[in-house]
Amino acid sequence: MSTVSSSPQTVKFAGVGGIGLVADEWNRDTAIAGRPSILMLHGGGQNRFSWKNTGQVLADEGFHVVALDSRGHGDSDRAPGADYAIETLMGDVLQVLDAIGRPVVLIGASMGGLTGILVADKAGPAQVTGLVLVDVVPRYEKTGSARIRDFMLTNLHGFASLEEAADAVSAYLPYREKPRSPEGLKKNLRLRDGRWYWHWDPAFMTAPGDDPELRTDNFERAAADLTIPVLLIRGKLSDVVSPEGVNHFLATVPRAEFVELSDAGHTAAGDDNDAFSDVVVQFVKRLTG
């Protein structure tokens, strides 16, 4: 393992329209030469802290790592006019890539993975040299997606305590061992007027969406056009990505490979972080020979 490492620094990027995007960054000036940067994109309703452990593991391996809060999530600005369209998210990431200014491997979970597909297709293989998709494919399962949406909508009005929030998460993720203390949820919640609220813009859930079938076609077309190495990681317990969805993806994306984590679900990076981080490190290190 490399001795190149650091604690993350909080930095800010400008997205579409000048919106402020906050990120954690490791090894900006000390990464091992010749290795790509790693840009990590979280899922809807999450934030950059979802990647904290994996980001540190990659930094310890000598990579320059950026874990980004998407617009309306975490400490990034909320979008004017509730503009959370996937094309706008793509535009934000393209501007972050330009600011990073070196080849990048994208790692995206759920919403971040779908954004990553569009970004990789738009930016091209010289700028995006590899893509890791965390439990997401263009043909994802609508029942699993609806369960996520229901969980997010059910808790828009906050929680009376951290313990109440921890109980809600435990009910949503019954296969994950419940932490002894709910204090870790403070990275995802903010206290306002005596209640704890998820740290993302509620308008993200209530803004009008586009045609889901057309969106799927766009994702599939972009994914099929990719010529870079792509790693799909599925949590075996996932209800969002099915074995059929995996098979279709592998059949249509030229350089895709697949790993399944037996003790993880849709939130694979948090469900079994050690196994997830090992798989990611192996993949990105292979890209650099």
C-alpha positions as CSV (number, residue, x, y, z in Angstrom):
1,M,0.0,0.0,0.0
2,S,1.2,3.5,-0.8
3,T,2.2,5.8,2.0
4,V,0.6,8.7,0.0
5,S,-2.5,9.7,1.9
6,S,-4.2,12.6,3.7
7,S,-7.3,13.5,5.6
8,P,-9.9,14.9,3.3
9,Q,-10.2,18.6,2.7
10,T,-13.6,20.3,2.1
11,V,-13.6,22.1,-1.3
12,K,-16.1,23.8,-3.5
13,F,-16.8,23.6,-7.2
14,A,-19.1,25.6,-9.5
15,G,-21.9,23.7,-11.3
16,V,-24.4,24.7,-13.9
17,G,-25.4,28.4,-13.5
18,G,-22.7,28.9,-10.8
19,I,-24.4,26.7,-8.2
20,G,-22.1,25.8,-5.3
21,L,-21.1,22.2,-5.1
22,V,-19.3,21.0,-2.0
23,A,-16.9,18.0,-2.0
24,D,-14.4,16.2,0.1
25,E,-11.0,15.9,-1.6
26,W,-7.9,13.7,-0.8
27,N,-4.4,14.0,-2.2
28,R,-4.9,17.0,-4.5
29,D,-1.2,17.6,-4.8
30,T,0.3,14.3,-3.6
31,A,-1.4,11.6,-5.6
32,I,0.9,9.1,-7.4
33,A,1.7,10.3,-10.9
34,G,0.0,8.6,-13.8
35,R,-3.0,7.5,-11.8
36,P,-6.5,8.9,-12.7
37,S,-8.5,11.0,-10.3
38,I,-11.5,9.3,-8.7
39,L,-14.8,11.2,-8.7
40,M,-17.5,9.7,-6.5
41,L,-21.2,10.4,-7.1
42,H,-23.7,9.4,-4.4
43,G,-27.3,8.3,-4.8
44,G,-30.5,10.3,-4.4
45,G,-31.1,11.4,-0.8
46,Q,-27.5,10.6,0.2
47,N,-24.4,12.8,0.3
48,R,-20.6,12.7,0.0
49,F,-20.2,11.0,3.4
50,S,-21.6,7.8,1.9
51,W,-18.1,7.5,0.4
52,K,-16.0,8.4,3.4
53,N,-14.5,5.0,4.1
54,T,-13.9,4.0,0.5
55,G,-12.6,7.5,-0.3
56,Q,-10.0,7.1,2.4
57,V,-9.0,3.6,1.2
58,L,-8.5,4.9,-2.3
59,A,-6.5,7.9,-1.0
60,D,-4.3,5.5,1.0
61,E,-3.6,3.7,-2.3
62,G,-2.2,7.0,-3.7
63,F,-5.2,8.2,-5.7
64,H,-6.5,11.8,-6.0
65,V,-10.1,11.4,-4.8
66,V,-13.1,13.7,-4.9
67,A,-16.5,12.8,-3.2
68,L,-19.1,15.3,-4.4
69,D,-22.4,16.5,-2.9
70,S,-24.8,16.7,-5.7
71,R,-26.9,19.9,-6.0
72,G,-29.6,19.9,-3.4
73,H,-27.8,17.3,-1.3
74,G,-25.5,17.6,1.7
75,D,-23.8,21.0,1.8
76,S,-24.2,21.8,-1.8
77,D,-26.6,24.6,-2.8
78,R,-30.2,23.8,-3.5
79,A,-31.2,24.2,-7.1
80,P,-33.0,27.4,-8.2
81,G,-36.5,26.4,-9.5
82,A,-35.9,22.8,-8.2
83,D,-33.9,22.0,-11.3
84,Y,-32.8,18.4,-10.5
85,A,-33.1,17.1,-14.1
86,I,-30.6,14.4,-14.9
87,E,-29.2,16.5,-17.7
88,T,-28.5,19.3,-15.2
89,L,-26.8,16.9,-12.8
90,M,-24.7,15.7,-15.8
91,G,-23.8,19.4,-16.6
92,D,-22.7,19.9,-13.0
93,V,-20.4,16.9,-13.1
94,L,-18.9,17.9,-16.5
95,Q,-17.9,21.2,-15.0
96,V,-16.4,19.5,-12.0
97,L,-14.4,17.3,-14.4
98,D,-13.1,20.4,-16.2
99,A,-12.1,21.9,-12.8
100,I,-10.2,18.7,-11.8
101,G,-8.4,18.9,-15.1
102,R,-7.1,15.4,-15.4
103,P,-8.4,11.9,-16.5
104,V,-11.0,10.6,-14.1
105,V,-12.6,7.3,-13.1
106,L,-16.3,7.9,-12.1
107,I,-17.9,5.9,-9.3
108,G,-21.6,6.4,-9.1
109,A,-24.3,4.8,-6.9
110,S,-28.0,4.8,-8.1
111,M,-28.7,8.3,-9.3
112,G,-25.0,9.0,-9.3
113,G,-24.4,6.0,-11.5
114,L,-27.0,7.0,-14.0
115,T,-25.5,10.5,-14.1
116,G,-22.1,8.8,-14.5
117,I,-23.3,6.9,-17.6
118,L,-24.3,10.2,-19.3
119,V,-21.2,12.0,-18.2
120,A,-18.9,9.3,-19.5
121,D,-20.6,9.2,-22.8
122,K,-20.6,13.0,-23.2
123,A,-17.0,13.6,-21.9
124,G,-15.4,10.8,-23.9
125,P,-12.7,8.3,-23.0
126,A,-9.9,10.7,-22.8
127,Q,-11.5,12.5,-19.9
128,V,-13.4,9.6,-18.3
129,T,-11.2,6.5,-18.4
130,G,-13.4,4.1,-16.3
131,L,-16.8,3.8,-14.7
132,V,-18.0,2.0,-11.7
133,L,-21.8,1.6,-11.3
134,V,-23.0,0.7,-7.8
135,D,-26.3,-1.2,-8.0
136,V,-27.8,0.6,-10.9
137,V,-28.5,-0.2,-14.6
138,P,-30.6,1.6,-17.1
139,R,-33.3,-1.1,-16.8
140,Y,-33.7,-1.0,-13.0
141,E,-36.6,-2.5,-11.2
142,K,-39.4,-0.1,-10.7
143,T,-40.7,-1.8,-7.5
144,G,-37.3,-1.3,-5.8
145,S,-37.1,2.3,-7.1
146,A,-40.6,2.9,-5.7
147,R,-39.6,1.6,-2.3
148,I,-36.8,4.1,-2.2
149,R,-39.1,6.9,-3.2
150,D,-41.7,5.9,-0.6
151,F,-39.0,5.9,2.2
152,M,-37.8,9.3,1.2
153,L,-41.3,10.8,0.9
154,T,-42.5,9.2,4.2
155,N,-39.9,11.1,6.2
156,L,-40.1,14.5,4.6
157,H,-41.4,16.0,7.9
158,G,-38.4,14.9,9.9
159,F,-37.9,12.9,13.1
160,A,-38.4,13.7,16.8
161,S,-35.0,12.2,17.6
162,L,-31.9,10.5,16.1
163,E,-33.2,7.2,17.5
164,E,-36.5,7.6,15.6
165,A,-34.5,8.2,12.4
166,A,-32.3,5.1,13.1
167,D,-35.4,3.0,13.6
168,A,-36.8,4.2,10.2
169,V,-33.5,3.3,8.5
170,S,-33.4,-0.1,10.2
171,A,-36.9,-0.8,8.9
172,Y,-35.9,0.2,5.4
173,L,-32.7,-1.8,5.5
174,P,-33.6,-4.9,7.6
175,Y,-30.6,-6.9,6.5
176,R,-28.1,-4.3,7.7
177,E,-26.9,-4.5,11.3
178,K,-28.3,-1.6,13.3
179,P,-25.5,0.6,14.7
180,R,-25.2,0.7,18.5
181,S,-25.4,4.5,18.4
182,P,-27.4,6.7,16.0
183,E,-24.8,9.5,16.2
184,G,-23.5,8.6,12.8
185,L,-26.7,9.8,11.3
186,K,-25.8,13.4,12.0
187,K,-23.9,13.4,8.7
188,N,-27.2,12.9,7.0
189,L,-29.5,14.9,9.2
190,R,-29.8,18.5,10.3
191,L,-31.6,19.7,13.5
192,R,-34.2,22.4,12.9
193,D,-36.8,23.6,15.3
194,G,-36.4,20.5,17.5
195,R,-36.7,18.0,14.7
196,W,-34.1,16.1,12.6
197,Y,-34.5,16.4,8.8
198,W,-32.7,14.6,6.0
199,H,-30.0,16.9,4.6
200,W,-31.4,17.2,1.1
201,D,-33.9,19.5,-0.7
202,P,-37.5,18.1,-0.4
203,A,-38.1,19.6,-3.9
204,F,-35.8,17.0,-5.2
205,M,-38.7,14.5,-4.7
206,T,-41.6,16.7,-5.7
207,A,-40.3,18.5,-8.8
208,P,-42.0,17.3,-12.0
209,G,-40.1,14.5,-13.8
210,D,-39.7,13.6,-17.4
211,D,-40.9,10.5,-19.4
212,P,-39.4,7.5,-17.6
213,E,-39.4,5.3,-20.7
214,L,-37.6,8.0,-22.7
215,R,-35.1,8.4,-19.9
216,T,-34.4,4.7,-19.9
217,D,-33.8,4.7,-23.6
218,N,-31.3,7.6,-23.2
219,F,-29.4,5.8,-20.5
220,E,-29.3,2.6,-22.5
221,R,-28.1,4.3,-25.7
222,A,-25.3,6.2,-23.7
223,A,-24.2,3.0,-22.0
224,A,-24.0,1.0,-25.2
225,D,-21.8,3.6,-26.7
226,L,-19.2,3.4,-24.0
227,T,-15.8,2.1,-25.0
228,I,-14.1,2.4,-21.6
229,P,-13.9,-0.3,-18.9
230,V,-17.1,-0.5,-16.9
231,L,-17.6,-2.3,-13.6
232,L,-21.1,-3.1,-12.4
233,I,-21.4,-3.9,-8.7
234,R,-24.7,-5.4,-7.5
235,G,-25.8,-6.1,-4.0
236,K,-27.2,-9.6,-4.0
237,L,-30.0,-8.5,-1.7
238,S,-31.0,-5.6,-4.0
239,D,-34.5,-5.1,-5.2
240,V,-33.4,-2.3,-7.6
241,V,-31.1,-4.3,-9.9
242,S,-32.3,-7.8,-10.9
243,P,-30.2,-10.7,-12.4
244,E,-32.1,-10.1,-15.7
245,G,-31.1,-6.4,-15.6
246,V,-27.5,-7.4,-15.0
247,N,-27.5,-9.8,-17.9
248,H,-29.1,-7.3,-20.3
249,F,-26.5,-4.7,-19.3
250,L,-23.5,-7.1,-19.8
251,A,-24.9,-8.1,-23.2
252,T,-25.2,-4.5,-24.4
253,V,-22.2,-2.7,-22.9
254,P,-19.0,-3.6,-24.7
255,R,-16.4,-3.6,-21.9
256,A,-18.6,-4.2,-18.9
257,E,-17.7,-6.7,-16.1
258,F,-19.7,-7.7,-13.1
259,V,-19.2,-8.3,-9.3
260,E,-21.9,-9.3,-6.9
261,L,-21.6,-8.7,-3.1
262,S,-23.4,-11.4,-1.2
263,D,-24.0,-9.4,2.0
264,A,-25.2,-6.2,0.4
265,G,-28.3,-4.6,-1.0
266,H,-28.9,-1.5,-3.0
267,T,-26.8,0.6,-0.6
268,A,-23.8,-1.6,-1.3
269,A,-21.0,0.7,-0.2
270,G,-22.5,1.0,3.2
271,D,-23.8,-2.5,3.6
272,D,-20.4,-4.2,3.2
273,N,-17.9,-1.5,2.8
274,D,-14.8,-3.7,3.2
275,A,-15.8,-5.9,0.3
276,F,-17.0,-3.0,-1.8
277,S,-13.8,-1.0,-1.3
278,D,-11.6,-4.1,-2.2
279,V,-13.5,-4.6,-5.4
280,V,-13.2,-0.9,-6.4
281,V,-9.5,-0.7,-5.5
282,Q,-8.7,-3.8,-7.6
283,F,-10.6,-2.3,-10.6
284,V,-9.1,1.2,-10.6
285,K,-5.6,-0.2,-10.0
286,R,-6.0,-2.5,-13.1
287,L,-6.9,0.6,-15.2
288,T,-3.4,2.0,-14.4
289,G,-1.5,-1.2,-15.2
